[in-house]
Amino acid sequence: MKIKSFLLTLLITLSLATYAQNKEELTSSVPKAVRAFETALKYYDGRLNQKAVEALDEAIEADPKFVEAHTLKGNILSDMKEYEKAIASYKNAITASPDFFPNTYYSLGKLQYRAGHYEEAKSSFTKFLSYDKISPGLKQGANVLSANCDFAINAVKNPVAFDPTNMGDSINSKEDEYFPSFTVDGQSLLFTRKLPSGRTFQEDFYKSELKGSSWSFAKAVTELNTPANEGASFMTADGQYLFFASCEELGNPDSRPTKGSCDIFIAKKVGDKFMNPRDLLEPLNSGGWESQPSFSTDGRTIYFVKKVKEASNQTHTDIYISQLDDKANWSVPVSVSDKINTKMNESAVFIHPDDQTFYFTSNGHPGMGGEDIFYSRRQIDGTWGDPVNLGYPINTVNDEFGFAVSPDAKTGYFVSDRPGGLGGLDLYSFPLYESARPKIVTYMKGRVFDSETNAPLDASFELIDLGTGKVMVRSVSDSKTGEFLLCLPTGKTICAQCFTFRLFILFRSLRIERSCYSK
């Protein structure tokens, strides 16, 4: 959860002009303290925060009980992200005059919650809610955060199993790595790396292959990477397609043109390269911001993150879905579920190959303070169930994001800049505890080729449930190698003869080499 400016929520943080009208109402009558406070306000109006803090220190030294000076110092330190110092300043303001300004308890509680001091935060919110004349909006916020404190206190007392391991220098570097995705056989990993570029940075894709029990040294996906940004990506379970976000940058001829600020693109694998990226266009993309795609193994449904603007002009991000029809047209995107999306931010969606479990990041559900990782399971009626927090210490006071689970359902992958890494954000893996695991998936892989010439064939597949006649999965083979990788619906197996395997191809003679794997 990003700490926003608390200067907007406290009446004491008025402009210098407004202050001048109420000068006689200050809690200090010490001339030196008042002059230093006036100087601090001028520095604050000029966005010179450090100088403002120094002036406030002079005011407090002259009058240790100067409530407004302590409070304003706390506000400025909050803006400067010096949270522990800000907490101390708010406490000093309350010590000087406990009932002078009840909103101080609310601001203090928010910082204590953000810092992981859950018991203290709970106490601050309880005190704030004990006052009669408080803002209805802040009262609602305090009730929500107080409930969050209850959740966090309980989570710390009941930690889940968590033993993370850095994925090593074949994957991680001194730069930031994030947004991992895997093929359903667990043999290929693709992720995003942030690289310095002049005075700014750019995002590129990297790919690694599992060799035995180790990942190969990650190589840049040069056919897609540009001098501009290639953002969040998702490799389909069969490895044949890559969905990714790309943002148009004004004045940068290297950036891809989009319908809005950021769009979702798709590229198809040909041989060992992803070729011919194209914008998915409307109605999936809009004039706004779309990013962080994740594609279901049904071959029809894409989950992605969209920026939403409220009537108040405030914006947040929600998870949306769009589906392909039989003519390969995308449907108008809709919210994934009112149980999932909130008025806060939901992002970093990951749909597991089981097509029954998805993971996402949110700061709108009860959590540890920051953006936490949650999961939801598909219900019998097809809707998504209530989100479940992955728990402490997987989730902490910091922002957790970019979560994924291995196809075999046993291993979780997450992003962290924790001490001991290789630098910046690194990818980590850990054994995912039992109750948070998705269902085990089954896949089939093989090769389609001409039985007379042995030439590989470009084919498309449909997997049809014989009981319902419904097409469960669509997939394709690699046009250069004829290889295919097909994820089977959870709880089914091609070997149990509950499906028909339909192959669409025009050649008169062909052969399929295939193996059935139950992972």
N, C-alpha and C positions, 0 to 999 in steps of 0.2 A: 504494500500500500504506500504510494508516494505521499510524503508529507507535504500538504499544501500550505500556503501562507496562512498563518493564524491571525495575521494583522487584520484580516477582513472580519473576523469573528469577535474581536474584542473592541469595545467602545473606546478604550484608552488610546488605541492606535489611530487617532484622527489626524487629518492634515494639520500643518502648522497654523493655517488660518482658523480652523475650527477650534484648535487649542487656545488660541489667543482670546476667543470669546469666553472661555471657561477658566481662564488663568487663575482666578481667585479661588477655584474649587480644589486646587491641588492639596494633597495631604502634607506637603512640606511647606514650611514658611521660612526655611533657611535660605537666605539670598544666594549664597554660593551654589547650593544644591539646585535651586530653581534656574539659575543662569546656565549651569551645566546641562540641565534637562532641556532647556530651550536650544542650546547648541546641538544636543543629540537629535532633536527633532529636525533641525535644519539638515544635518548630515543624513538623517533617514529619508527626508524628502528628496535629497540628492542621490539616494541609493548608495551612499558611502557607509555601508553597514559596520565595518570594523571601526571606523572613526566614531560612529554613533555609540558603539559599545564602550569605547574608551571614555567618551564624554559621560555616559551613564555611570561608569565606575566612579568618576569624579563626583557625580551627584550623590551616589550611594555612600561614598566615603564621607561626604559632608553631612549626610542625613541618612543613617542606616535604616530608618523606618519610612523612607520615601516609597510608598506603594507603587505609584505610577512608573517610577524609574526601574524598579525590579521587574514589573510586568512587561514594560516595553523591551527591556533587555532580554527577557525570556522569549518574546515574540521574534526579535531580531536573530537571536541565536538559533531559534527553530528554523528560520529561513536559511540560515547558514549551515544547517544540518548538524549543528553541535548539540545533539539532543540531551545528553547528560547534563551539560552546563545549563541548557534551557530549563530542564527539570529543577535544577537547584535554584534558579532565579524565580520560578513560579512558587516554589516552596518558601522562599524568602519573602515574597509578596504576601503570601497567606499568613506567615508568621507575624509580619508587621501589622496586618489587619485582616483577620480571618473572614469577616463578612463584608469587606469593602466591595468586592466585585466577584459575585458567584461564578461568572463565566471562567474565571481563572482555574477553578476546579475541573471544568470541562477540558480546557486546553492542557492542563497538567495530566489529566487522565489519558488523553489521546497520546501524549508523548510517552507516558509510562507504559501504555499498551504497546506502542510501537517499539519500545526498547525491551519488551519482554518482562517488565515488572508487573505481572498480571494481578497479583494480590493488591499491590498499591493502587493500580489503576482502578480496580473494582471499588476500592474505598473512596477514591476521588469521584468516581461517577455517582456513587451512593450519596455522597455529601452534596454534589451538585443537584441531584434530583430531590433533595430534601427542601430546597427553596421553592417558594410559591411562585414568585414572579420571574420566570425564566422563559426564554424563547421556545415556542412549540417545536420549531425545527431542531434546536439544540437538545431539547428534551427527548425527541424521537431518536436523535443520533446517540445520546447517552444511553438510552435503553438498549439499543442495538449493540453498542460497544460493551456495555455491561454484560450482556448475554455472551458476547464473544470472549470476554474475560473468563466467564464460567467454563466455557468450552476449553479454553487454553489451559486453565488451571487443572482441569481434569485430565487433559491430554498429557501434560507434563508428568502427572502422577501415574499415568498408565502408558508409558512409551511403547511403541511398536518395534519389532526387530529391524535393525538397520546397520549394515556393515558395508559402507561404500568403498569402492576401489577405483582409483584413477585409471583410465583406459590406456595410459601410457603415451610415449612420444611417437608411436606410429599413427596415433589419432590426434593427440593434443599438441599444442605448440605454445609459444609465448603469447600468441594472439588469442582472441575469443573463439571458441567453438560451441555450436548449439544446434538445435532442431535436428536430431537424428531420426532416420527412418531406415527400415530393413525390408528385404525381400522375405517372403513367407518361409523359405528354407533356412533363413538366418545366415546366409552366406555372403550377402552384400550389405554394406552400410553406406549411406550417403548423409552428409551433414553440411552445415554452413560454417564458414570461417570468415571472421572480420579481419581485413588487412588494411594497414595504413596506406593512404593514397594522398600524397602531398600534405596539405594541412588538415585533411579530413580522413575518411576511410571508405572502403568499399567491401561488399559482401560477395564471396564466391562460393561455389560448390566444390566439395571434395568427396572422393569415393574410396572405400577400402574393401578388400575381400578377406574372408576368413580362411586362413591357411592352417589346417589342423586345429590347434587351440589358440592361435594368435592371429591378430589382424595385420594385414600387410600395410606398409607405409602408405598413408593416404595420398592420392594423386588428384590434382585439380581436374575438374570436368571442363577441359579447355574449350570444347565445342559449344558450351553454353555461357561460360564466364565472359564478361565484358569489363571494360574499365569502369562501368557504372555498377549499380547494386543488383545482385541476385539474392533475394531474401529467403524467407522460410520456404522449405521445399518438402515434398513428400513423394517417395518412390513407391509405386504401386506394388502390391504383394507379388505379382508375377515379374516385376522388374522391367516391364515393357514400356511403361510410361512414367514421366516425371511431371508432377504438378509443382509449380513454384510461383512465388510472388515477385513482381518486378515493378519498380516505381519510376515514373517519368520525372526527370530532373530538369527544370527550366535552365536553359543555357548549356546543357550537357548533350552534345550530339551522340554520345555513346549510349545514352539511356534509351530503353525501348519505349515507344509511344504507347500510351494507355488511354482508357476512357476517362480516368480520373487520376488521382494521385498515385494509387497503387492498384494493379490488376493481377488476376491469377492467369498464368500461362500454362500450356501443356507442351511437352516434347515427347516424341516416340523414339524408342530405342531401335537402332538399326545396326546390327552387329554388336560392337562394344561401345557405341556412341549414341547419345541422345541428340536427335536431329530435328531441324525445322520447327523451332518453338513458335507457337502462335497464341495470341490473346483469345481467351474463351468468350470475350465480348458480352453483349447484353443477351439475355436478362441477368446472367450470373454476375458479370461486372457492371458497375454503374459509374456515375461521375464522382463517386466517393472513394472510400478506402476499403479494399478487400485484400486479405492476406492469410497466411498460415493455413494452407489447404491440407486436408487429409481425406483419402479416397477409400471407400469401402471395398471389400473383396467381392461384393455382389456385382461389381463392374458398372454400377449405375449411380451411386450416391456419393456426392462430395460434401464434406463438412469444411467450413472455413469461417474466418473471423471477419466481421464487418463493423465498421464504425457507424454508430447510430446517433442522430441528433434529436434531442428532446425539443418539445415546444418552447422550453426556456432557453434554447440554443446551447445548452450543455451537451457534451458528447460523451459517449462511453462505447465500449466494444462488446458485441454479442456474438454468439455462435449461430451460424445459419447453415441450412442444407439446401441443395438443389439436386435434381435427379434427371438422368437421361431417359428420354422416351425411346420407342422402337425406331424412330427416325434420327436418332442421335442429336436431338434438340434438348437443351437444358431448360428445366422448369424455372419459373420465377422463384427466387430464394425465399424461404420462410424460416422463422425462428425455430431452432431445434426443439425447444421446450421451455414453457414458462417455469418449470421446476429448475431449469439449468440457468437461464439468463436472468440477470438482476438489473437494477439501476446502476450498478457498479460495472467493473470490467471482467468479462470472461474472454479467455484467449487460449492460445497454444493447444488447440484441440488435437487429440490423437485417437483415431478409431482403430481398435485392435483387429487383426485378421479374423478373430472369431465373430466379428460383426455384431457382438452382443454386449461389448464393454467399451466405453470410451472414457478417456482421461482428459482433463482440461485444467486450466489455471483460473482462479477467481479471487477477487477481494470483496465479493458481495455476499459470500456465505460465511458462517461462523468459522473462524480460523485463528491462526497464531499471531497474526498481525502482519503484514506483507501480503503478497499474492501466494496463495496456497494451491497445492495440487489436489484435485478431487477426482473421483470416478463415479460413473453411473452405469447401471445395467438395464438392458432392454427387458421390458415386461412382457407377459404373455400376449397382451393386446397390442404390442408393437411400440408402445410409448416408452419414454425413458423414466427410470425410477429416480427417487430423491438422491441428490449428490451426497457422497460420503467423503469426508476429509481423510487423506491418507495417513494423517496422524503425525505426532511428534516422535522422534526428531527428523523424520523425512521433511516435514514442514517446520519452519522456524519463524523467527521475527523477520527474516529476510525474504526477498522475493524468490520463489522457486518457479521455474518454468522450463519448457522444452522437454517434457517428460515423454517417455516411450517405454513399451514393454516388448520383450523379445517374442518372436512367434511361438516359442515353446512355453510361453506364459510364466516362466520361472524367474526371469531377470528384468529388473527395472533399470532404466537409464535416465539420468537427469543431468542438469547443468549447474555448476557451482564455481565460485571464485574462492572457495575455502582455502585456508593455509595449507601448504604442502603440495599445491598443484604446480603445473608447468608455467603458469602465467595467465592472467586474465581469467575468462570463463573456460572451464574444462568440462569434458564429458566424463561422467562417472557411471559405474554399474554397481548393482547390489542385488542380492537374493531378495525377491519380493515376497513378503509374508503371505501365507496361504489365502486368507480371506479377501485380499485385494487383487488376487490373480484373475485374469480372464480365463475363458475356457480354452482347453487344448485344441489346436487346430490340426487338420489333416490336409496334406497336399499331394498332388501328383505332378511329376515332372517327366519329361521325355523329349522326343524329337520326331518331327514329321518330315518324311522325305519320299521322293519318287522311288518306287520299288524297282524300276527298270534302270534309271540313270544314277540313283543314289543322291540326286540333287535335293538340297533342303527346300521345303515348301513354306510359303507364306499362307497361314491358315487362321481362321477364327473359330472359336469354340463356344458351344452353349452346353451348360449342365442343367438338365431338366429333372425335377422331382417327379418320379413316375406316379406317386400317390396323388399329387395335385395338378400335374401338368405345367407347373410354374417354372419359368426359367430362373434358376437360382444364381448362376454365375456366368459371366461372359468373359472371355479372354482371347488372346491371340498368340501366335508363335512368332519368333524372331524371323524377319524376312530374309536374313542372310544365313542364319544357322539352322532354322527350322526348330529350334529348341523352344519348349514351352514349360511353364510352371503354373499350375492351377490350384488355387486354394479351394478346398471342399467345405461346404457348410458344416458348422459345428454339430457334432453328434451324428454325422453321417459318414459313410465311407464308400468310395467307389467300388470297393471289393464286396460290399454287402448287397450289390445289385438293387439298390434303391434309387439309382439314377440311370438315365440314359445319357450317353456321351455323344453329342451331335457335332459333327465336323463339317464346316462349310468350305468347300474347295472345288475347283473345276477340273482338276486333273483326273484322268481316267484310271491311273494306277498310283497307289500310295501305300505307305506302311507307317505305323506308329510304334515307336519304341517307348515304353513307359514303365514307370515303377510307381507303386502306391506306398505312401509313407504315412504311418499313424504316429504322430509325434506325442 
